């Protein structure tokens, strides 16, 4: 694999990402109309113009961002086709398959409209927009799973295996956890052999698993869920937190105790957030975990340029850019004060 060529292409694409001044210019736009007009002056121009035909305001921006993200990674897949790099990219894009299926299941479970579900999807993985649209047309959770099984889509397996538990309890988290566990187990298996590139991917995946597990534990401590139940929702394979560490965390009685127990790990930054800020609301902690994960991914840019590192770094940088634009557009819609809006953004 000519990673020098891939790195050059990725570096060129990275140069078109919005820098901090460009993002701050979006922040200071007075209304949605001005924000959309300003985005037309960026690399999102074509997607915004296309979106304006069908949508306005925040829906216009959401549609444009989804199209841009999907098109960007389809482009990358073309110039790494049939190479080692393609295999690594697909590991990360499969995460969007899992997220899209989860979104559809959630929508069917709470009976929102098909249009609302479609507006939340990002068809960047193996499941294209046509496939996702057919899944959305199914009447309920069971029918979505049956359709996945009929098409022999691999994600049907964990959903089918755990469907009875979901049907008996009504807790969709059972299916969501089954999907996540299946994804991470298969992703880690793909990169289990010893190599520099595999180690890079394992490092990122392990950090993701840590973050998912910490979020799960914090939520369940907050909701006073029994210890044995919490353990059923945790995923093995984390980078810093092994099974013993996780088992200890679930025995703790408060969110603040759990945060303090992480002080000897790279997640010690959670302890820097004052208890008065958290006050039982873990969204502040989840935001910091998300920031840590994104920065970890973007930092891959500084690894060996003759490896898959630049692709990993670009994936996270692009994801971060789109996340920031979504935050700006949603905050504008909700009339958020500028200082609060800035605090929501992640600069890398």
C-alpha positions as CSV (number, residue, x, y, z in Angstrom):
1,X,0.0,0.0,0.0
2,X,1.4,3.4,-1.0
3,X,0.6,5.3,2.2
4,X,2.7,8.2,0.9
5,X,0.1,8.8,-1.8
6,X,-2.8,8.3,0.6
7,X,-1.2,10.7,3.1
8,X,-0.8,13.4,0.4
9,X,-4.4,13.1,-0.6
10,X,-5.7,13.2,2.9
11,X,-3.4,16.2,3.8
12,X,-4.9,18.0,0.8
13,X,-8.4,17.3,2.0
14,X,-7.5,18.3,5.6
15,X,-6.4,21.7,4.3
16,X,-10.1,22.4,3.3
17,X,-11.4,21.8,6.8
18,X,-12.7,24.9,8.6
19,X,-10.2,26.5,11.0
20,X,-11.0,28.2,14.3
21,X,-11.6,31.7,12.8
22,X,-13.9,30.2,10.2
23,X,-16.0,28.4,12.9
24,X,-16.1,31.6,15.0
25,X,-17.3,33.5,12.0
26,X,-20.2,31.1,11.8
27,X,-20.9,31.6,15.5
28,X,-21.3,35.4,15.1
29,X,-23.9,35.1,12.3
30,X,-27.0,36.8,13.6
31,X,-29.6,34.3,12.4
32,X,-30.1,31.0,10.5
33,X,-30.4,32.7,7.1
34,X,-27.0,34.4,7.6
35,X,-25.5,31.2,8.8
36,X,-26.6,29.3,5.7
37,X,-25.4,32.1,3.5
38,X,-22.0,32.0,5.2
39,X,-21.8,28.2,4.8
40,X,-22.2,28.8,1.1
41,X,-18.8,30.4,1.1
42,X,-17.2,27.3,2.5
43,X,-16.5,23.8,1.0
44,X,-20.1,23.0,2.0
45,X,-21.4,25.2,-0.8
46,X,-22.7,22.6,-3.2
47,X,-24.3,20.6,-0.4
48,X,-26.0,23.7,1.0
49,X,-27.3,24.7,-2.4
50,X,-28.7,21.2,-3.0
51,X,-30.3,21.2,0.4
52,X,-32.0,24.5,-0.1
53,X,-34.2,23.0,-2.8
54,X,-36.0,20.8,-0.2
55,X,-35.3,22.3,3.2
56,X,-34.8,25.6,5.1
57,X,-33.2,26.7,8.4
58,X,-31.7,23.9,10.6
59,X,-33.0,21.1,8.4
60,X,-31.2,22.5,5.4
61,X,-27.9,22.5,7.3
62,X,-28.5,19.0,8.7
63,X,-29.2,17.6,5.3
64,X,-26.2,19.3,3.8
65,X,-23.9,18.0,6.5
66,X,-25.1,14.4,6.1
67,X,-24.6,14.5,2.3
68,X,-21.1,16.1,2.7
69,X,-19.9,13.6,5.2
70,X,-21.2,10.6,3.2
71,X,-19.7,12.0,-0.1
72,X,-16.4,12.7,1.5
73,X,-15.8,9.2,2.7
74,X,-17.1,7.6,-0.5
75,X,-14.4,9.7,-2.2
76,X,-11.7,8.4,0.1
77,X,-12.9,4.8,-0.4
78,X,-12.4,5.2,-4.1
79,X,-8.8,6.2,-3.9
80,X,-7.9,3.4,-1.4
81,X,-10.0,0.7,-3.1
82,X,-8.7,-2.8,-2.7
83,X,-5.9,-1.7,-0.3
84,X,-5.1,-2.3,3.4
85,X,-6.3,1.3,4.1
86,X,-9.8,0.5,2.8
87,X,-10.1,-2.2,5.5
88,X,-9.3,0.2,8.2
89,X,-11.6,2.9,6.9
90,X,-14.5,0.5,6.8
91,X,-14.0,-0.4,10.4
92,X,-14.8,3.2,11.3
93,X,-17.6,3.6,8.7
94,X,-19.3,0.5,10.0
95,X,-19.8,2.5,13.2
96,X,-22.3,4.6,11.2
97,X,-24.2,1.4,10.2
98,X,-24.6,0.6,13.9
99,X,-25.6,4.2,14.7
100,X,-28.1,4.3,11.8
101,X,-29.7,1.0,12.8
102,X,-29.9,2.1,16.4
103,X,-31.6,5.4,15.3
104,X,-34.2,3.5,13.3
105,X,-34.9,1.1,16.2
106,X,-35.3,4.0,18.5
107,X,-37.6,5.8,16.1
108,X,-39.8,2.7,15.7
109,X,-39.8,2.1,19.4
110,X,-41.2,5.5,20.2
111,X,-43.3,5.8,17.0
112,X,-41.9,8.9,15.4
113,X,-42.5,9.5,11.8
114,X,-40.4,8.0,9.0
115,X,-39.4,11.5,7.9
116,X,-38.0,12.3,11.3
117,X,-36.0,9.1,11.4
118,X,-34.6,9.7,7.9
119,X,-33.5,13.2,8.8
120,X,-31.3,11.7,11.6
121,X,-29.4,9.2,9.5
122,X,-25.9,9.4,8.0
123,X,-25.5,6.8,5.2
124,X,-21.7,6.7,5.3
125,X,-21.3,3.0,6.0
126,X,-22.1,-0.1,4.1
127,X,-25.9,0.5,4.3
128,X,-26.7,3.1,1.7
129,X,-29.6,5.5,1.7
130,X,-31.9,3.2,-0.3
131,X,-31.3,0.3,2.1
132,X,-31.9,2.6,5.2
133,X,-35.1,4.0,3.6
134,X,-36.5,0.4,3.2
135,X,-35.7,-0.3,6.8
136,X,-37.5,2.8,7.9
137,X,-40.6,1.7,6.1
138,X,-41.0,-1.3,8.4
139,X,-43.8,-0.9,10.9
140,X,-42.0,-1.8,14.1
141,X,-38.7,-3.0,15.8
142,X,-39.4,-6.7,15.1
143,X,-40.0,-6.0,11.4
144,X,-36.8,-4.0,11.1
145,X,-34.8,-6.9,12.5
146,X,-36.6,-9.4,10.3
147,X,-35.7,-7.2,7.2
148,X,-32.0,-7.1,8.2
149,X,-32.1,-10.9,8.6
150,X,-33.8,-11.4,5.2
151,X,-31.1,-9.3,3.6
152,X,-28.5,-11.3,5.5
153,X,-27.0,-8.2,7.0
154,X,-24.6,-9.2,9.8
155,X,-26.2,-6.9,12.4
156,X,-29.3,-9.0,12.4
157,X,-27.5,-11.7,14.4
158,X,-27.0,-9.8,17.7
159,X,-30.5,-8.2,17.4
160,X,-32.2,-11.6,16.8
161,X,-30.3,-13.2,19.7
162,X,-31.4,-10.6,22.2
163,X,-34.9,-9.8,20.8
164,X,-36.7,-11.9,23.4
165,X,-35.0,-10.0,26.3
166,X,-36.1,-6.7,24.7
167,X,-39.6,-8.0,24.1
168,X,-39.9,-9.1,27.7
169,X,-38.5,-6.0,29.3
170,X,-39.3,-3.3,26.7
171,X,-35.8,-1.9,27.3
172,X,-34.3,-0.9,24.0
173,X,-30.9,-0.5,25.6
174,X,-30.6,-4.3,25.5
175,X,-30.6,-4.3,21.7
176,X,-28.4,-1.2,21.5
177,X,-25.8,-2.8,23.8
178,X,-25.9,-6.0,21.7
179,X,-25.2,-4.0,18.5
180,X,-22.3,-2.1,20.1
181,X,-20.7,-5.3,21.6
182,X,-21.0,-7.1,18.2
183,X,-19.4,-4.1,16.4
184,X,-16.5,-3.8,18.8
185,X,-15.8,-7.5,19.1
186,X,-15.6,-7.8,15.3
187,X,-13.6,-4.6,14.8
188,X,-11.0,-5.8,17.4
189,X,-10.9,-9.2,15.8
190,X,-10.1,-7.6,12.4
191,X,-7.0,-5.9,13.9
192,X,-5.8,-8.6,16.4
193,X,-2.5,-9.5,14.6
194,X,0.6,-7.5,15.5
195,X,1.4,-4.6,13.2
196,X,1.9,-0.9,13.5
197,X,-1.4,0.0,11.7
198,X,-3.4,-2.6,13.7
199,X,-2.0,-1.2,16.9
200,X,-3.2,2.3,15.9
201,X,-6.7,1.1,15.3
202,X,-6.8,-1.0,18.4
203,X,-5.8,2.0,20.5
204,X,-8.6,4.1,19.1
205,X,-11.2,1.3,19.4
206,X,-10.1,0.6,23.0
207,X,-10.5,4.2,23.9
208,X,-14.0,4.2,22.4
209,X,-14.9,1.2,24.4
210,X,-13.6,2.9,27.6
211,X,-15.7,5.9,26.9
212,X,-18.8,3.9,26.1
213,X,-18.4,1.9,29.4
214,X,-17.8,4.9,31.5
215,X,-20.9,6.6,30.1
216,X,-22.9,3.5,30.8
217,X,-21.7,3.2,34.4
218,X,-22.3,6.9,35.1
219,X,-25.9,6.7,33.8
220,X,-26.7,3.5,35.7
221,X,-25.2,4.8,38.9
222,X,-27.3,7.9,38.5
223,X,-30.4,5.8,37.9
224,X,-29.7,3.4,40.8
225,X,-29.5,0.3,38.6
226,X,-28.4,-2.9,40.3
227,X,-24.8,-3.9,39.9
228,X,-25.4,-7.2,38.2
229,X,-27.6,-5.5,35.6
230,X,-25.0,-2.9,34.9
231,X,-22.4,-5.6,34.2
232,X,-24.6,-7.0,31.5
233,X,-24.3,-3.8,29.6
234,X,-20.5,-3.4,29.6
235,X,-18.2,-4.2,26.7
236,X,-14.8,-5.9,27.0
237,X,-11.7,-4.7,25.2
238,X,-11.2,-1.3,26.7
239,X,-7.7,0.3,26.5
240,X,-7.4,1.5,30.1
241,X,-10.2,-0.2,32.0
242,X,-10.2,-4.0,32.3
243,X,-13.0,-6.1,33.6
244,X,-11.8,-5.8,37.2
245,X,-11.7,-2.0,37.0
246,X,-15.3,-2.0,35.6
247,X,-16.5,-4.4,38.3
248,X,-15.2,-2.0,40.9
249,X,-16.8,1.1,39.3
250,X,-20.2,-0.5,39.3
251,X,-20.1,-1.1,43.1
252,X,-19.8,2.7,43.8
253,X,-22.9,4.5,44.9
254,X,-22.6,8.0,43.5
255,X,-21.4,9.6,40.2
256,X,-18.8,11.6,42.2
257,X,-17.3,8.4,43.7
258,X,-17.0,6.9,40.2
259,X,-15.3,10.0,38.9
260,X,-12.8,10.0,41.8
261,X,-12.1,6.3,41.2
262,X,-10.8,7.3,37.7
263,X,-8.2,9.6,39.0
264,X,-5.4,7.1,38.3
265,X,-6.4,6.7,34.7
266,X,-6.2,9.0,31.6
267,X,-9.8,9.9,32.4
268,X,-8.7,11.8,35.5
269,X,-9.8,15.1,33.8
270,X,-13.4,14.2,34.9
271,X,-12.4,14.8,38.5
272,X,-11.4,18.4,37.6
273,X,-15.1,19.3,37.0
274,X,-16.5,20.7,40.3
275,X,-19.2,18.6,41.9
276,X,-21.4,21.7,42.0
277,X,-21.3,21.8,38.1
278,X,-22.2,18.1,37.8
279,X,-24.9,18.1,40.5
280,X,-26.2,14.7,39.4
281,X,-26.4,15.7,35.7
282,X,-23.8,13.7,33.8
283,X,-24.1,15.5,30.5
284,X,-21.1,17.7,31.5
285,X,-19.0,14.6,32.1
286,X,-20.2,12.9,28.8
287,X,-19.3,16.1,26.9
288,X,-15.7,15.9,28.3
289,X,-15.4,12.3,27.4
290,X,-16.5,13.0,23.9
291,X,-13.9,15.8,23.6
292,X,-11.2,13.4,24.9
293,X,-12.1,10.8,22.3
294,X,-12.2,13.3,19.4
295,X,-8.8,14.8,20.4
296,X,-7.4,11.3,20.7
297,X,-8.5,10.5,17.1
298,X,-7.3,13.8,15.6
299,X,-3.9,13.3,17.3
300,X,-3.3,10.4,15.0
301,X,-2.3,13.1,12.4
302,X,1.0,13.3,14.4
303,X,1.8,9.6,14.1
304,X,3.8,7.9,11.3
305,X,2.8,9.6,8.0
306,X,3.5,6.3,6.1
307,X,0.7,4.5,7.9
308,X,-3.0,4.7,8.2
309,X,-2.6,7.4,10.9
310,X,-3.5,10.3,8.6
311,X,-6.7,8.6,7.5
312,X,-7.7,8.1,11.2
313,X,-6.9,11.7,12.0
314,X,-8.9,13.0,9.1
315,X,-11.9,10.9,10.0
316,X,-12.1,12.4,13.5
317,X,-11.3,15.9,12.3
318,X,-14.1,15.8,9.8
319,X,-16.5,14.3,12.3
320,X,-15.5,17.1,14.7
321,X,-16.1,19.8,12.1
322,X,-19.5,18.5,11.3
323,X,-20.4,18.1,15.0
324,X,-19.4,21.7,15.6
325,X,-21.5,23.1,12.7
326,X,-24.5,21.1,14.0
327,X,-24.0,22.5,17.4
328,X,-23.8,26.1,16.0
329,X,-27.0,25.6,13.9
330,X,-29.0,24.0,16.8
331,X,-27.9,26.7,19.3
332,X,-28.9,29.4,16.8
333,X,-32.3,27.8,16.6
334,X,-32.6,27.7,20.4
335,X,-31.3,31.3,20.8
336,X,-28.3,30.1,23.0
337,X,-26.2,33.0,24.4
338,X,-22.9,33.2,22.5
339,X,-20.7,32.4,25.5
340,X,-22.6,29.2,26.1
341,X,-22.5,28.3,22.4
342,X,-18.7,28.6,22.4
343,X,-18.4,26.3,25.4
344,X,-20.2,23.6,23.5
345,X,-17.7,23.5,20.7
346,X,-14.7,21.2,20.5
347,X,-11.6,22.9,19.0
348,X,-8.8,20.5,17.8
